[in-house]
Amino acid sequence: MTKKLGVLVLCMMLMVMLAACGGKTGSGAETTTNTANTTGNSGEEAAAEGTEELTPEPGAALTFWTIKDDFTDYAAAEFEKKYGIKVTVEDVAYWDSVARLTTDGPAGTGADVLGINNDGLGGAVKAGVILPNDYYEEETRSINRKMAVDASTIDGILYGYPRNVYTYSLYVNKDLVKDAKLETWDDIIAFSKKFNDVKNNKYGFMFEGSNAFYDVAFMTGYGGYVFGSEETDPHDIGVNNEGSIKGMEFFQKLREIMPLKLSDATRDVKTGLWEDGKLAINMDGSWNIGNYGKLPFQVEVLPLPAMPGGGDTIVLAGNTSYYVSSYSKYPNAAKMFANFITSKEMQIKDNQMTGIIPAAEGIDNDPNIRKDAIMQGFFKQMEHSRMMSNRTEMEFFWNYMGPAFDEIWNGADVKATLDKAAEGMKTSIGTK
């Protein structure tokens, strides 16, 4: 063999080795290496550039479960336009999708791509109904906020394609509040005492206290938490620590400005009063940014004030991500769609159309993001938030703390009620 021929053979061997090492691993689906010469480059140049692509299965058509809105319909249509793959959008609530997939998936009638809130992820993984986000993992991690990526991850395995993050804050009807000072909880209490006209259904402040997601805010300013300071350790329960007890004593006092049973302050009642201009300060979620931005009165959003004599109030945040069903007949196409609808460009479009808080990192100051007072208020609130746990043990928080918050609101002893709820959580987690 001549020296020149030897070099040529060595180069060919290296190319074969690189091609063998270039594929994604553990995808659960075949990938295709595309080395087609589409730009006039030589085959060797294309291979060197690593133009590997995930290709959809022939005849792929997708079923997509999500809470339908203008953006989801838009994204499905754009995906079909770009890839020629039909996406049928079905309206399924994020909190119902996992349970439904456990029955519809094996029957062959489930979704290929579905939305799940992060507190439902642990159950989905345990049930084995979703696939890891393997092919687009690096891209997903690189463009999104760490809190959104962590919320879409269980035991170090990334499953989700984050769409958004969400939390709650104080929507303020400026036409009613005018120039009233609302910098502290004492300010809010003082304003509400003057504004309340219960006989005529007018209230200064209201929140959906029967939903435990909101009530944690009154614990955190004094050091309370659910599962450790990072909400990741189910063996460190803080719902009855000294800070939580002090916070719930303040929570109990709020009944003087919201003289209702928590069961009567429902989402529908509160939203009706707010939209009718009879509620001045509405503690509500970022998922209403789009709707509340269209109301016929001036709205701004203020972060929750610090607790009286305490520290900053840290509100719980959540994340909605899309996931690929492990029952999908078209996992490649499903991964492509999940990645497409959650790309940074699509998250900006989503923000413009629905007002969601993008999961993408460093996007808050993008010139194409909404800049109104509602959006800016929520960006400030996100700086004082922490993601609720995505572990399966979170179900015990909802089960035990919902009734406990209701009992405390109605005057029950705070410490005894929280101790009982915490013990119930510990027992359930211990026997899980």
N, C-alpha and C positions, 0 to 999 in steps of 0.2 A: 504494500500500500504506500503510495507516495505521500509526502508530508502534506501537500495541498488537499488530497482526497481525505486524509485523516482528519484535518480541520473541519472539512465539510460534514463528515459523519458525526463528529463530536457536536457540531452545531445542531444537527437534526435530532440527536439524542436529548440535548438540553431542551429543545422545543417540545418534544414529546413529554418530558418530565414536567415542564411548566404547565402544559395543557392539563395533565393529570391532576396537578395540585390546585388548579384554578377554580374548581367547582365549589359551590356552597355545600355544606355538610348538614346532615340531619334535618333536611327540609321536609321529609315525608312525601316529597313529590319530585319528579324528574325535572331537571333544568336542561336547557339547551344552550350550548356555547355557540354564539353567532360570530363567526369570523368572516362573514361575507364582505367582499370588497365593495362597499357602497360609496366610497369617496375617492376611488381611483388609486388608493394606496396598494402596495403589494400585500399578499397574504401574510407575509412575515411581519409587516408593520402593524396590520390589524391585530394579529395575535399578541404582539408586544404591548399594544394599547389596552388589552384586556377588555374588549368590547362584549363581554359576556352579558347575555340578556335572558330574563325569564320569559318563556314563551307560553301563551295560553294553549289549553288543550283544544283540539279541533271540535268545533260545534259548541263551544262553551256558551252558557247562558246562566246568569246569576240571579239569585233571590237575595234581597237585601232587607234585613229587619232593622228599622230605626224609628225614632219619633220623626214622622215626616214633617218637612218644612220646605220652604222655597229652595233652600240651598241643597238639600238632599236630592230633590228632583233635578235641579240644575246639574249637580255633579254626576248623577247617573246618566243624564243625557250627554254630557260632555265626554264621559268615558266611552259611551257607545259610539259617539261621533269619531273619537280618536282611534279606538281599537276594533270597532265593529262587533262588540259584545253587548248583547241586550242585558240590561239590569232592571229587574222588576222590584220596585220599592214598595214594601209593605209596612204599615204603621204598627209597630210593636214597641211597647214601652221598655226602656232599658232594664227596669227592675223586674220585668216579666220574661225577658228573652231566654235566660239560662234554663229556667224550669220548663219553658215551652220546647226548647231545643232537645232536652233530655227525652222527650216523647216523640217530637216530630222528626228529629234527626234520624233515629233508627228506622222510622217509617218512610224515610225518603222524601219528606215534605218540609223539611226544615230549611233554614237560611244557609246560604254559602258565606255571607258576611253579616255580622250582627253587632249591635251596639250594646255595651255593658258599662254601668257605672262601677267605679273601682271597688266599692264595698261588696260587689257581687262577683269579683274576679276569683277570689279564693274558692267559692263554690263551683265555678265553672271549671277551674283546673282540677279540683277534686273529682268532679264528675267526668272529666276527660273529654269534654265536648268541644274544646278549642285547640288549635295548633299553635306552636310557638311562632313568633315573628322572627324567622331565621334569615331568610334571604335579604330582607331590607333592614336587618337589625342595626347595622352600622349607620345607615342613613337616618333611621328613626332616632337613634341616640344622639346624633350630631345636631339635629335641627330643633329638638324639643327641650323644654324646661326639665331639669332633673326631677322635679317633683312629679311631673306627668309621666316620665319614663319609669320612675320608681313605682308609681301607682299602677302601672301596667305590667309590673314584674312580680313574679312569685318565686321565692327561693333562687334568685339569681337568673331566672329564665324570663326573657322578655316575650310576652305574648301579644301585647296590644300595639295598635297604631293610633296614637293619641289624636283626638279631634280638638278637645278643649279642656280647660279647667273651669271650675265654677265655685262660687262662694256666695255669701250674703252680706248685705250692708244696709245702710239707711237711705231709702228713697225719700226725698223731701219735696212736698208740694210747696213751691216757693210762693205761689199765689196766696196760700193760707198762712204760711210761716212768716212771710215778708222778711223783716230784718231782725227777727228774734235771734238771740244768741243761743247756739246749740253746740257749744264746745265740750260740755261735760254732761254726765248723766243727771247731775243736779239741774242743769239748764233744761234738759228734756223733761224732767219731772215737773219743774216749775212752769214750763210752757203748757204742758198737757193739763195741769190742774186748772189753768185759766181757760184753755180751749175746749175741754170736754163739755159736751152737752148730750148726756146719755139718752134723755127722752127723745131727742131728735137725731139719734144715731150719729153723733159727731164725736170723734175721738182724736186726741193729740198724737197718741202712739199706740201701735198694735203690732204684734208678731204672732206667728203660728206656734204657740208654745207647746202644743200637743205633739209637735214634731221634734224629737230629741236632738236632731241635727243642729237646731238653733240654740237650744238651751245650754249647750256646752260653753258658749261664749261667755256666760255669766260666771263660769268657774275659772277660766284660764288666767284672768287678770290677777288672781290671788294664788296661782300655782297649781290649779287643778288640771287634770288630763284624764284621758280614757286608758290608753295602753302605753304608758311611759311618755317621756318628753318628746319622742319622735313618733308616737302612735304606732309603734311596731312591735311592742313586747306585751303579749296578752297575759304574761305572768306578773306584770307591774301595773296593777289596777289603781287608778288615782281618783276615782269618782267619789271617794269618801275621805280624801285626805283633808288636811286643815284648810287648804285653799278652796277646795270644792265646797266645803261646808260654809265657809264665809261667803262664797259667791252665791250659794243657794239662799242664804239669809237675805241677801240683796234682791235676788230674783223674787222671793216671797213678797217683798215690800212693793214690787212693781204693780201689784194688784190694785193699789190705791189709784193708779192712773189708767189701769186697764181692768175695770170692774166687771169681768166676765169669767165664767168657767173656761178653762183652756179648751174644753170640748166644744164650746160655742164660738171660739175665735178660730174658726176653720179657714182654710185657704180661700174657699169661695166667698165666705162672708167678708173677710178682710179685703180681698181683691175687689169685691163689689163696692165697698165703702170707699176704697182708694180711687177707683175709676170714676165714682160719682162725685168726687171732690169733697168727701166727708171725713177723710182720714189725712192728717197732716204729715205724719212721719211713719213710714211703712218699712219695717224690717223684712226684707224679702231677697230673693235670689237673683243672681246675675242672668239666669235663664229668661228673665222678664225684661232684659234691656231693650230688646227689639220692640215689644209691645208697649212698654211704659214710655219709650221715646216718642211715641205717636200720640200721646194724650193731649187734650186741649188745654193744658196748663203747664207752666214751667216746672221742670223736674231737674233736680240735681241729686247727686249721691255723695253722702258723707260717710267716712269710715266710722265704725263704732268707737265711742270715746273710751278712754282708760277707765278702769273701775275706780269708784271713790276710795281714795286712800290706797289704791293698789297700783298695779302696773298696766301695761298695754293689754287690751283685750285681743286675744288671738282667736280668730274664728276658724271653724273647720272649713276645709276646702274639699272638693271632690274632682274627679276626672271622668270624662267619658272617652272611651277609646273604642275603636272597631276591632273585631276579632274574626279570624277565619275558622269556620266550623270544621271539626275533624270528620264530619260526615259528608263534606262537600265532594261532589264528583269532579269538580274543577278547581282544585286547590291552587294551581298556578294562576289562573285567571282571578280567583278570589283574592290572592295576595296582591296581585297587580292593582285591583280595584281598591282594596283597603289602603294601599300605599298612595294611590292616586288621589283619593278623596281627602287624605290627611297631609298632603304635601304642603309646604310653606305657602305656596301660591294659593292653594285652595283654602287654607286657613284664613288668609287675608280676605278672600272672596266671601268666606263664611261670616267673618266679622262684619263686612259691609252689608250683607244680606240679612243676617239674623241678630247681630250684636254679640255673638259669643266671645268669650275671652280666649284668644288662641293659646294652644299648648306650646306653640313654637317659642323658642328662646330668643330674647333680644328683639322682639317684634313690636313691642309696645310703642316705640318711637318711629316705626315705619311710616312714611308719609301717606301711605294708602290705608292705614288703620283709622277707624273712627276717632274723632278728637273731641266729641261733645262732653259736657260736664258729667253725664252719667258714666260714660266709658272711663274717663279720667278718675272718677271717684272709685270705681272698681279696681283700676290698676293700683291705686294707693292702698285699698283694702287688701289686695293680694299680698302686699308686703307684710301684712300682719295676719297671716293665715298659715295653717299647717294642714297637710293632707290627712284625711281620716284613713283609718286602717283599711287595707284591702284583704285582711285575713278572715278566714271563715268564723273566727271567734267574735267578729263584730256583730253577728246575729244576736249574741247574748247581751250586748250593750243595748240594742234596740228593744229586746224582750223585757229586760229588767228595768232600764232607766226611763222608758216612756211612762209606765205607771208611777214610778217614783217621782218624776217631775210633776205629774198631775196631783199626787197626794201632797207634795210640798206646797204647791200653788194654793191648795185648799186648806192649808194651815197645819199640816202634820209636822211633827218634830223633825227638824232637818237632819240632825246627826243620826238618829235612829233609823230614819227612812233610807238615808244613803248607805248606812252600814248594812242594812238588810239587802239592799239591791246589790251592793258589792259582793256580799257573801253568796248571793244567788249566782252572780257571774262566775265567781271563783269555783263554786261547786260544779256548775255546768261545764266550765272549761276543763276542770280536773277529771270529769267523767266522760269527756268527749272522745 
